Amino acid sequence: MTVALGLIAGACDGLSYLALDGLFVANQTGNTVLLGLAIARGDGFATLEYVIALAAFIVGLAAAALLIERLTRSDVKRMLPAVLVVEALLIALGALIIELAGGKLSGGTSELLAGAALAMAMGMQTSALQKVGSWAIRTTFVTGLLTDGTLDLVARGFDAVGSSARSVAIPDERPLRIVVLSFSVVVAYALGAVIAGLFFKWQGGTMLFAVAAFTLLLALVTARMKLRAPDHRPTPSAPGQP
């Protein structure tokens, strides 16, 4: 399920980048850099677009967290599927806006609205997986996945040679399956972007309708799975973070 979400995130990022004039909807690190560049060159519309995308992503994070909290208090067991249904609807909304605009946007209110809908969807996905999963594997944070996975492998290397001289920057390793999952999500994210690039030639941004349908299918499948209870333990800080 987690790998499938990584595939969705990569596809959404790839399609939004191609259909929305270089906007990322999952990779907010990229948007932050692009925002700085837009400000530097005095591009008012691009600045507004990146600010709206960042804000929409934050709103999606908060909305999913609040929805999960409300469902938890109501003793609803299938929290992740509920969030995925909302995510699918937001992706479909973004696809509809792009479709009505001809499949590719370059400026205007429609581009802002489509980007906001898709960024909010990715924010909800990120928050839902972090809140429901037992381990911090954020499908939109490739840098973090690579960092955690690599440091886990380094830690295992220290243990394999019987060394106790482990740097404070190298945390205690997580289960091997989580390490493998981290790298698998990165590969899935890249694969999603590849698929987006290939199909964009024929379908344009309307390919997002297929992504929305796949997300909805994933929600239905997840609803039938036995998921672990939410883990409310605090997530360890990544190296260099407080």
C-alpha atoms as an extended CHARMM CRD file, in Angstrom:
* protein
*
       242  EXT
         1         1  MET       CA              0.0000000000        0.0000000000        0.0000000000  PROA      1               0.0000000000
         2         2  THR       CA              2.7920000000        2.4170000000        0.9240000000  PROA      2               0.0000000000
         3         3  VAL       CA              4.6310000000        1.7490000000       -2.3380000000  PROA      3               0.0000000000
         4         4  ALA       CA              1.4120000000        2.3780000000       -4.2610000000  PROA      4               0.0000000000
         5         5  LEU       CA              1.0650000000        5.7400000000       -2.5370000000  PROA      5               0.0000000000
         6         6  GLY       CA              4.6230000000        6.5670000000       -3.5850000000  PROA      6               0.0000000000
         7         7  LEU       CA              3.6470000000        5.7480000000       -7.1670000000  PROA      7               0.0000000000
         8         8  ILE       CA              0.6630000000        8.1050000000       -6.8920000000  PROA      8               0.0000000000
         9         9  ALA       CA              2.8120000000       10.9030000000       -5.4810000000  PROA      9               0.0000000000
        10        10  GLY       CA              5.3700000000       10.5620000000       -8.2800000000  PROA      10              0.0000000000
        11        11  ALA       CA              2.6610000000       10.5040000000      -10.9540000000  PROA      11              0.0000000000
        12        12  CYS       CA              0.9610000000       13.5880000000       -9.5060000000  PROA      12              0.0000000000
        13        13  ASP       CA              4.2550000000       15.4630000000       -9.2980000000  PROA      13              0.0000000000
        14        14  GLY       CA              5.2130000000       14.5020000000      -12.8470000000  PROA      14              0.0000000000
        15        15  LEU       CA              1.8400000000       15.3950000000      -14.3390000000  PROA      15              0.0000000000
        16        16  SER       CA              1.5450000000       18.6550000000      -12.4220000000  PROA      16              0.0000000000
        17        17  TYR       CA              5.0510000000       19.6750000000      -13.4740000000  PROA      17              0.0000000000
        18        18  LEU       CA              4.1890000000       19.0980000000      -17.1220000000  PROA      18              0.0000000000
        19        19  ALA       CA              0.6060000000       20.3900000000      -17.0900000000  PROA      19              0.0000000000
        20        20  LEU       CA              0.9760000000       23.2880000000      -14.6570000000  PROA      20              0.0000000000
        21        21  ASP       CA              4.0380000000       25.0220000000      -16.0310000000  PROA      21              0.0000000000
        22        22  GLY       CA              6.6700000000       23.5130000000      -13.7180000000  PROA      22              0.0000000000
        23        23  LEU       CA              4.6930000000       23.2550000000      -10.4570000000  PROA      23              0.0000000000
        24        24  PHE       CA              5.3130000000       20.4300000000       -7.9950000000  PROA      24              0.0000000000
        25        25  VAL       CA              2.3850000000       19.3270000000       -5.8550000000  PROA      25              0.0000000000
        26        26  ALA       CA              4.0950000000       16.6880000000       -3.7040000000  PROA      26              0.0000000000
        27        27  ASN       CA              7.7220000000       17.8300000000       -3.6460000000  PROA      27              0.0000000000
        28        28  GLN       CA              7.4220000000       21.0110000000       -1.5890000000  PROA      28              0.0000000000
        29        29  THR       CA             11.2090000000       21.2610000000       -1.2420000000  PROA      29              0.0000000000
        30        30  GLY       CA             11.3390000000       21.9020000000       -4.9660000000  PROA      30              0.0000000000
        31        31  ASN       CA              8.5430000000       24.4660000000       -4.7280000000  PROA      31              0.0000000000
        32        32  THR       CA             10.3980000000       26.2950000000       -1.9690000000  PROA      32              0.0000000000
        33        33  VAL       CA             13.4540000000       26.6500000000       -4.2020000000  PROA      33              0.0000000000
        34        34  LEU       CA             11.3150000000       27.7240000000       -7.1580000000  PROA      34              0.0000000000
        35        35  LEU       CA              9.5340000000       30.2430000000       -4.9340000000  PROA      35              0.0000000000
        36        36  GLY       CA             12.8600000000       31.8200000000       -4.0240000000  PROA      36              0.0000000000
        37        37  LEU       CA             13.8510000000       32.0100000000       -7.6840000000  PROA      37              0.0000000000
        38        38  ALA       CA             10.4940000000       33.5300000000       -8.6460000000  PROA      38              0.0000000000
        39        39  ILE       CA             10.8900000000       36.2080000000       -5.9990000000  PROA      39              0.0000000000
        40        40  ALA       CA             14.4450000000       36.9140000000       -7.1700000000  PROA      40              0.0000000000
        41        41  ARG       CA             13.3740000000       37.4920000000      -10.7910000000  PROA      41              0.0000000000
        42        42  GLY       CA             10.2640000000       39.4550000000       -9.8210000000  PROA      42              0.0000000000
        43        43  ASP       CA              7.7480000000       36.9810000000      -11.2840000000  PROA      43              0.0000000000
        44        44  GLY       CA              4.5620000000       37.8350000000       -9.4030000000  PROA      44              0.0000000000
        45        45  PHE       CA              2.3420000000       35.0820000000      -10.8070000000  PROA      45              0.0000000000
        46        46  ALA       CA              4.8910000000       32.3170000000      -10.2140000000  PROA      46              0.0000000000
        47        47  THR       CA              5.4700000000       33.5940000000       -6.6790000000  PROA      47              0.0000000000
        48        48  LEU       CA              1.7250000000       33.4700000000       -5.9930000000  PROA      48              0.0000000000
        49        49  GLU       CA              1.4530000000       29.9950000000       -7.5200000000  PROA      49              0.0000000000
        50        50  TYR       CA              4.1840000000       28.5130000000       -5.3340000000  PROA      50              0.0000000000
        51        51  VAL       CA              2.8560000000       30.2170000000       -2.1970000000  PROA      51              0.0000000000
        52        52  ILE       CA             -0.6310000000       28.8280000000       -2.8700000000  PROA      52              0.0000000000
        53        53  ALA       CA              0.7600000000       25.3250000000       -3.4950000000  PROA      53              0.0000000000
        54        54  LEU       CA              2.7280000000       25.4000000000       -0.2360000000  PROA      54              0.0000000000
        55        55  ALA       CA             -0.2880000000       26.7050000000        1.6780000000  PROA      55              0.0000000000
        56        56  ALA       CA             -2.5930000000       24.0900000000        0.1300000000  PROA      56              0.0000000000
        57        57  PHE       CA             -0.1670000000       21.3180000000        1.0750000000  PROA      57              0.0000000000
        58        58  ILE       CA             -0.1720000000       22.5610000000        4.6820000000  PROA      58              0.0000000000
        59        59  VAL       CA             -3.9770000000       22.7190000000        4.6630000000  PROA      59              0.0000000000
        60        60  GLY       CA             -4.0590000000       19.1230000000        3.3910000000  PROA      60              0.0000000000
        61        61  LEU       CA             -1.7320000000       18.0090000000        6.1830000000  PROA      61              0.0000000000
        62        62  ALA       CA             -3.9100000000       19.6540000000        8.8200000000  PROA      62              0.0000000000
        63        63  ALA       CA             -7.1870000000       18.4810000000        7.2690000000  PROA      63              0.0000000000
        64        64  ALA       CA             -6.1050000000       14.8280000000        7.2160000000  PROA      64              0.0000000000
        65        65  ALA       CA             -4.8240000000       15.0320000000       10.7980000000  PROA      65              0.0000000000
        66        66  LEU       CA             -8.1180000000       16.5500000000       11.9760000000  PROA      66              0.0000000000
        67        67  LEU       CA            -10.1810000000       14.0260000000       10.0040000000  PROA      67              0.0000000000
        68        68  ILE       CA             -8.2340000000       11.1000000000       11.4540000000  PROA      68              0.0000000000
        69        69  GLU       CA             -8.5660000000       12.5260000000       14.9560000000  PROA      69              0.0000000000
        70        70  ARG       CA            -12.3120000000       12.9050000000       14.5350000000  PROA      70              0.0000000000
        71        71  LEU       CA            -12.7110000000        9.3940000000       13.1470000000  PROA      71              0.0000000000
        72        72  THR       CA            -10.5900000000        8.0000000000       15.9830000000  PROA      72              0.0000000000
        73        73  ARG       CA            -12.8280000000        9.6270000000       18.5840000000  PROA      73              0.0000000000
        74        74  SER       CA            -15.8440000000        8.2150000000       16.7750000000  PROA      74              0.0000000000
        75        75  ASP       CA            -14.2080000000        4.7670000000       16.9560000000  PROA      75              0.0000000000
        76        76  VAL       CA            -14.0410000000        4.4740000000       13.1880000000  PROA      76              0.0000000000
        77        77  LYS       CA            -11.4600000000        1.8310000000       12.3130000000  PROA      77              0.0000000000
        78        78  ARG       CA            -10.9790000000        2.5640000000        8.6140000000  PROA      78              0.0000000000
        79        79  MET       CA             -9.3110000000        5.9580000000        8.8000000000  PROA      79              0.0000000000
        80        80  LEU       CA             -6.8100000000        5.7170000000        5.9500000000  PROA      80              0.0000000000
        81        81  PRO       CA             -9.3990000000        4.6690000000        3.3280000000  PROA      81              0.0000000000
        82        82  ALA       CA            -11.5390000000        7.6840000000        4.2780000000  PROA      82              0.0000000000
        83        83  VAL       CA             -8.6040000000       10.0430000000        3.7360000000  PROA      83              0.0000000000
        84        84  LEU       CA             -7.7110000000        8.3320000000        0.4420000000  PROA      84              0.0000000000
        85        85  VAL       CA            -11.2600000000        8.8490000000       -0.8450000000  PROA      85              0.0000000000
        86        86  VAL       CA            -10.9680000000       12.5890000000       -0.1770000000  PROA      86              0.0000000000
        87        87  GLU       CA             -7.5210000000       12.5720000000       -1.8080000000  PROA      87              0.0000000000
        88        88  ALA       CA             -8.9520000000       10.8610000000       -4.9030000000  PROA      88              0.0000000000
        89        89  LEU       CA            -11.7040000000       13.4820000000       -5.1460000000  PROA      89              0.0000000000
        90        90  LEU       CA             -9.1730000000       16.3160000000       -4.9230000000  PROA      90              0.0000000000
        91        91  ILE       CA             -7.0060000000       14.7390000000       -7.6430000000  PROA      91              0.0000000000
        92        92  ALA       CA            -10.1120000000       14.3410000000       -9.8170000000  PROA      92              0.0000000000
        93        93  LEU       CA            -10.9780000000       17.9990000000       -9.2010000000  PROA      93              0.0000000000
        94        94  GLY       CA             -7.5050000000       19.0620000000      -10.3100000000  PROA      94              0.0000000000
        95        95  ALA       CA             -7.8310000000       16.8430000000      -13.3990000000  PROA      95              0.0000000000
        96        96  LEU       CA            -11.2230000000       18.3480000000      -14.2320000000  PROA      96              0.0000000000
        97        97  ILE       CA             -9.8780000000       21.8990000000      -14.0410000000  PROA      97              0.0000000000
        98        98  ILE       CA             -6.9880000000       20.9690000000      -16.3150000000  PROA      98              0.0000000000
        99        99  GLU       CA             -9.3210000000       19.1690000000      -18.7340000000  PROA      99              0.0000000000
       100       100  LEU       CA            -11.6390000000       22.1860000000      -18.9890000000  PROA      100             0.0000000000
       101       101  ALA       CA             -8.6090000000       24.3420000000      -19.7390000000  PROA      101             0.0000000000
       102       102  GLY       CA             -7.4660000000       22.1260000000      -22.5990000000  PROA      102             0.0000000000
       103       103  GLY       CA             -5.0680000000       19.6880000000      -20.9070000000  PROA      103             0.0000000000
       104       104  LYS       CA             -2.2010000000       22.0790000000      -20.1920000000  PROA      104             0.0000000000
       105       105  LEU       CA             -2.1400000000       25.3950000000      -18.3410000000  PROA      105             0.0000000000
       106       106  SER       CA              0.2460000000       28.3030000000      -18.4110000000  PROA      106             0.0000000000
       107       107  GLY       CA             -0.9720000000       31.0660000000      -16.1450000000  PROA      107             0.0000000000
       108       108  GLY       CA             -4.3920000000       32.1440000000      -14.9570000000  PROA      108             0.0000000000
       109       109  THR       CA             -6.7960000000       31.2750000000      -12.1600000000  PROA      109             0.0000000000
       110       110  SER       CA             -7.3380000000       27.7200000000      -13.4120000000  PROA      110             0.0000000000
       111       111  GLU       CA             -3.6640000000       26.9000000000      -12.9370000000  PROA      111             0.0000000000
       112       112  LEU       CA             -3.7620000000       28.2260000000       -9.3730000000  PROA      112             0.0000000000
       113       113  LEU       CA             -6.9060000000       26.2420000000       -8.5320000000  PROA      113             0.0000000000
       114       114  ALA       CA             -5.6650000000       22.9920000000      -10.0870000000  PROA      114             0.0000000000
       115       115  GLY       CA             -2.3400000000       23.2820000000       -8.2870000000  PROA      115             0.0000000000
       116       116  ALA       CA             -4.0500000000       23.9940000000       -4.9750000000  PROA      116             0.0000000000
       117       117  ALA       CA             -6.3580000000       20.9620000000       -5.2890000000  PROA      117             0.0000000000
       118       118  LEU       CA             -3.4960000000       18.6120000000       -6.1420000000  PROA      118             0.0000000000
       119       119  ALA       CA             -1.1480000000       19.9820000000       -3.4690000000  PROA      119             0.0000000000
       120       120  MET       CA             -3.8710000000       19.6080000000       -0.8580000000  PROA      120             0.0000000000
       121       121  ALA       CA             -4.3720000000       15.9940000000       -1.9550000000  PROA      121             0.0000000000
       122       122  MET       CA             -0.6620000000       15.2690000000       -1.5090000000  PROA      122             0.0000000000
       123       123  GLY       CA             -0.6650000000       16.9530000000        1.8940000000  PROA      123             0.0000000000
       124       124  MET       CA             -3.5290000000       14.7310000000        3.0170000000  PROA      124             0.0000000000
       125       125  GLN       CA             -1.6960000000       11.6250000000        1.7930000000  PROA      125             0.0000000000
       126       126  THR       CA              1.4670000000       12.6030000000        3.6710000000  PROA      126             0.0000000000
       127       127  SER       CA             -0.3510000000       13.2970000000        6.9260000000  PROA      127             0.0000000000
       128       128  ALA       CA             -2.5190000000       10.1790000000        6.7250000000  PROA      128             0.0000000000
       129       129  LEU       CA              0.3710000000        7.8010000000        6.2130000000  PROA      129             0.0000000000
       130       130  GLN       CA              2.4180000000        9.3780000000        9.0070000000  PROA      130             0.0000000000
       131       131  LYS       CA             -0.4950000000        9.2990000000       11.4390000000  PROA      131             0.0000000000
       132       132  VAL       CA             -1.7180000000        5.7830000000       10.6460000000  PROA      132             0.0000000000
       133       133  GLY       CA              1.5330000000        3.9940000000        9.9430000000  PROA      133             0.0000000000
       134       134  SER       CA              3.7770000000        2.7080000000       12.7130000000  PROA      134             0.0000000000
       135       135  TRP       CA              6.8920000000        4.1990000000       11.1480000000  PROA      135             0.0000000000
       136       136  ALA       CA              7.6440000000        7.5350000000        9.5090000000  PROA      136             0.0000000000
       137       137  ILE       CA              7.6340000000        6.8230000000        5.7810000000  PROA      137             0.0000000000
       138       138  ARG       CA              6.4230000000        9.9440000000        4.0360000000  PROA      138             0.0000000000
       139       139  THR       CA              5.7180000000        9.2290000000        0.3940000000  PROA      139             0.0000000000
       140       140  THR       CA              6.2510000000       12.8640000000       -0.6520000000  PROA      140             0.0000000000
       141       141  PHE       CA              9.5840000000       13.3470000000        1.1560000000  PROA      141             0.0000000000
       142       142  VAL       CA             12.1510000000       11.5790000000       -1.0150000000  PROA      142             0.0000000000
       143       143  THR       CA             15.1390000000       13.2820000000        0.6410000000  PROA      143             0.0000000000
       144       144  GLY       CA             13.9990000000       12.0530000000        4.0430000000  PROA      144             0.0000000000
       145       145  LEU       CA             13.4650000000        8.5110000000        2.7880000000  PROA      145             0.0000000000
       146       146  LEU       CA             16.9380000000        8.3930000000        1.2740000000  PROA      146             0.0000000000
       147       147  THR       CA             18.4620000000        9.8590000000        4.4490000000  PROA      147             0.0000000000
       148       148  ASP       CA             16.7080000000        7.4740000000        6.8330000000  PROA      148             0.0000000000
       149       149  GLY       CA             17.3230000000        4.4350000000        4.6560000000  PROA      149             0.0000000000
       150       150  THR       CA             21.0050000000        5.1900000000        4.1380000000  PROA      150             0.0000000000
       151       151  LEU       CA             21.6790000000        5.8880000000        7.8160000000  PROA      151             0.0000000000
       152       152  ASP       CA             19.8890000000        2.6680000000        8.7170000000  PROA      152             0.0000000000
       153       153  LEU       CA             22.2250000000        0.7510000000        6.3990000000  PROA      153             0.0000000000
       154       154  VAL       CA             25.2830000000        2.4990000000        7.8520000000  PROA      154             0.0000000000
       155       155  ALA       CA             24.1250000000        1.6100000000       11.3570000000  PROA      155             0.0000000000
       156       156  ARG       CA             23.7510000000       -2.0170000000       10.3230000000  PROA      156             0.0000000000
       157       157  GLY       CA             27.2780000000       -1.8960000000        8.9330000000  PROA      157             0.0000000000
       158       158  PHE       CA             28.6180000000       -0.7670000000       12.3190000000  PROA      158             0.0000000000
       159       159  ASP       CA             26.7270000000       -3.5930000000       14.0010000000  PROA      159             0.0000000000
       160       160  ALA       CA             27.9560000000       -6.1400000000       11.4560000000  PROA      160             0.0000000000
       161       161  VAL       CA             31.6110000000       -5.4150000000       12.2480000000  PROA      161             0.0000000000
       162       162  GLY       CA             30.9220000000       -5.2980000000       15.9780000000  PROA      162             0.0000000000
       163       163  SER       CA             31.8360000000       -1.6180000000       16.2860000000  PROA      163             0.0000000000
       164       164  SER       CA             30.4060000000        0.5030000000       19.0740000000  PROA      164             0.0000000000
       165       165  ALA       CA             31.8160000000        3.7190000000       17.6140000000  PROA      165             0.0000000000
       166       166  ARG       CA             28.5550000000        4.8010000000       16.0990000000  PROA      166             0.0000000000
       167       167  SER       CA             28.1680000000        8.5150000000       15.4090000000  PROA      167             0.0000000000
       168       168  VAL       CA             25.3700000000       10.3810000000       17.1650000000  PROA      168             0.0000000000
       169       169  ALA       CA             24.1360000000       11.2330000000       13.6580000000  PROA      169             0.0000000000
       170       170  ILE       CA             23.4220000000        7.5390000000       13.0230000000  PROA      170             0.0000000000
       171       171  PRO       CA             20.2720000000        6.4080000000       14.8530000000  PROA      171             0.0000000000
       172       172  ASP       CA             19.4110000000        2.9370000000       16.0390000000  PROA      172             0.0000000000
       173       173  GLU       CA             18.3800000000        1.0000000000       12.9790000000  PROA      173             0.0000000000
       174       174  ARG       CA             14.7660000000        0.2760000000       12.1460000000  PROA      174             0.0000000000
       175       175  PRO       CA             13.4980000000       -3.1530000000       11.0470000000  PROA      175             0.0000000000
       176       176  LEU       CA             15.0150000000       -4.2440000000        7.7370000000  PROA      176             0.0000000000
       177       177  ARG       CA             11.6050000000       -4.3400000000        6.0740000000  PROA      177             0.0000000000
       178       178  ILE       CA             11.1730000000       -0.6330000000        6.8300000000  PROA      178             0.0000000000
       179       179  VAL       CA             14.5810000000        0.1290000000        5.2850000000  PROA      179             0.0000000000
       180       180  VAL       CA             13.6250000000       -1.8100000000        2.1530000000  PROA      180             0.0000000000
       181       181  LEU       CA             10.2440000000       -0.0810000000        2.1080000000  PROA      181             0.0000000000
       182       182  SER       CA             11.8830000000        3.3600000000        2.2550000000  PROA      182             0.0000000000
       183       183  PHE       CA             13.9760000000        2.6930000000       -0.8380000000  PROA      183             0.0000000000
       184       184  SER       CA             11.0310000000        0.9840000000       -2.5550000000  PROA      184             0.0000000000
       185       185  VAL       CA              8.9090000000        4.1200000000       -2.1410000000  PROA      185             0.0000000000
       186       186  VAL       CA             11.6860000000        6.2090000000       -3.7360000000  PROA      186             0.0000000000
       187       187  VAL       CA             11.7670000000        3.8420000000       -6.7170000000  PROA      187             0.0000000000
       188       188  ALA       CA              7.9570000000        3.9280000000       -6.9460000000  PROA      188             0.0000000000
       189       189  TYR       CA              7.9780000000        7.7310000000       -6.8430000000  PROA      189             0.0000000000
       190       190  ALA       CA             10.4390000000        7.8250000000       -9.7620000000  PROA      190             0.0000000000
       191       191  LEU       CA              8.4200000000        5.2010000000      -11.6400000000  PROA      191             0.0000000000
       192       192  GLY       CA              5.2780000000        7.2960000000      -11.1800000000  PROA      192             0.0000000000
       193       193  ALA       CA              7.0690000000       10.2520000000      -12.7530000000  PROA      193             0.0000000000
       194       194  VAL       CA              8.2230000000        8.0550000000      -15.6530000000  PROA      194             0.0000000000
       195       195  ILE       CA              4.6510000000        6.9000000000      -16.2800000000  PROA      195             0.0000000000
       196       196  ALA       CA              3.4650000000       10.5100000000      -16.0960000000  PROA      196             0.0000000000
       197       197  GLY       CA              6.0320000000       11.5920000000      -18.6640000000  PROA      197             0.0000000000
       198       198  LEU       CA              5.1620000000        8.8000000000      -21.0800000000  PROA      198             0.0000000000
       199       199  PHE       CA              1.3790000000        9.1910000000      -20.9400000000  PROA      199             0.0000000000
       200       200  PHE       CA              1.4120000000       12.9880000000      -20.9190000000  PROA      200             0.0000000000
       201       201  LYS       CA              2.3400000000       12.8940000000      -24.6090000000  PROA      201             0.0000000000
       202       202  TRP       CA             -1.0470000000       11.3410000000      -25.4240000000  PROA      202             0.0000000000
       203       203  GLN       CA             -3.3430000000       12.2420000000      -22.5620000000  PROA      203             0.0000000000
       204       204  GLY       CA             -1.9690000000       15.5160000000      -21.2120000000  PROA      204             0.0000000000
       205       205  GLY       CA             -2.9610000000       16.4940000000      -17.6820000000  PROA      205             0.0000000000
       206       206  THR       CA             -6.1960000000       14.5090000000      -17.9730000000  PROA      206             0.0000000000
       207       207  MET       CA             -4.0980000000       11.4490000000      -17.1110000000  PROA      207             0.0000000000
       208       208  LEU       CA             -4.7650000000       12.6350000000      -13.5500000000  PROA      208             0.0000000000
       209       209  PHE       CA             -8.2480000000       11.1020000000      -13.8620000000  PROA      209             0.0000000000
       210       210  ALA       CA             -6.5680000000        7.6880000000      -14.0350000000  PROA      210             0.0000000000
       211       211  VAL       CA             -4.4670000000        8.5700000000      -10.9690000000  PROA      211             0.0000000000
       212       212  ALA       CA             -7.6320000000        9.5580000000       -9.1010000000  PROA      212             0.0000000000
       213       213  ALA       CA             -9.2830000000        6.2620000000      -10.0690000000  PROA      213             0.0000000000
       214       214  PHE       CA             -6.2340000000        4.3110000000       -8.9080000000  PROA      214             0.0000000000
       215       215  THR       CA             -6.2760000000        6.2000000000       -5.5900000000  PROA      215             0.0000000000
       216       216  LEU       CA             -9.9560000000        5.3720000000       -5.1260000000  PROA      216             0.0000000000
       217       217  LEU       CA             -9.2580000000        1.7130000000       -5.9150000000  PROA      217             0.0000000000
       218       218  LEU       CA             -6.4650000000        1.7450000000       -3.3450000000  PROA      218             0.0000000000
       219       219  ALA       CA             -8.9050000000        3.1620000000       -0.7860000000  PROA      219             0.0000000000
       220       220  LEU       CA            -11.3290000000        0.3120000000       -1.4410000000  PROA      220             0.0000000000
       221       221  VAL       CA             -8.5850000000       -2.3040000000       -1.1860000000  PROA      221             0.0000000000
       222       222  THR       CA             -7.2310000000       -0.7290000000        1.9900000000  PROA      222             0.0000000000
       223       223  ALA       CA            -10.6980000000       -0.7590000000        3.5310000000  PROA      223             0.0000000000
       224       224  ARG       CA            -10.7390000000       -4.5370000000        3.2100000000  PROA      224             0.0000000000
       225       225  MET       CA             -7.2870000000       -4.9920000000        4.7130000000  PROA      225             0.0000000000
       226       226  LYS       CA             -6.5010000000       -5.5500000000        8.3550000000  PROA      226             0.0000000000
       227       227  LEU       CA             -4.5090000000       -2.4860000000        9.2860000000  PROA      227             0.0000000000
       228       228  ARG       CA             -2.5170000000       -2.0380000000       12.4610000000  PROA      228             0.0000000000
       229       229  ALA       CA             -3.8750000000        0.2900000000       15.0730000000  PROA      229             0.0000000000
       230       230  PRO       CA             -2.5370000000        3.8480000000       14.9200000000  PROA      230             0.0000000000
       231       231  ASP       CA              0.8090000000        4.3760000000       16.6050000000  PROA      231             0.0000000000
       232       232  HSD       CA              0.8940000000        7.6650000000       18.4820000000  PROA      232             0.0000000000
       233       233  ARG       CA              4.5330000000        7.4250000000       19.5380000000  PROA      233             0.0000000000
       234       234  PRO       CA              6.5260000000       10.5320000000       18.6270000000  PROA      234             0.0000000000
       235       235  THR       CA              8.5940000000       10.1890000000       15.4800000000  PROA      235             0.0000000000
       236       236  PRO       CA             12.3770000000       10.5160000000       16.1010000000  PROA      236             0.0000000000
       237       237  SER       CA             13.8270000000       13.6900000000       14.6480000000  PROA      237             0.0000000000
       238       238  ALA       CA             15.8750000000       13.3750000000       11.4990000000  PROA      238             0.0000000000
       239       239  PRO       CA             19.5690000000       14.3130000000       11.7200000000  PROA      239             0.0000000000
       240       240  GLY       CA             19.9790000000       18.0730000000       11.9230000000  PROA      240             0.0000000000
       241       241  GLN       CA             16.3930000000       18.6370000000       13.0300000000  PROA      241             0.0000000000
       242       242  PRO       CA             15.3130000000       19.6240000000       16.5570000000  PROA      242             0.0000000000
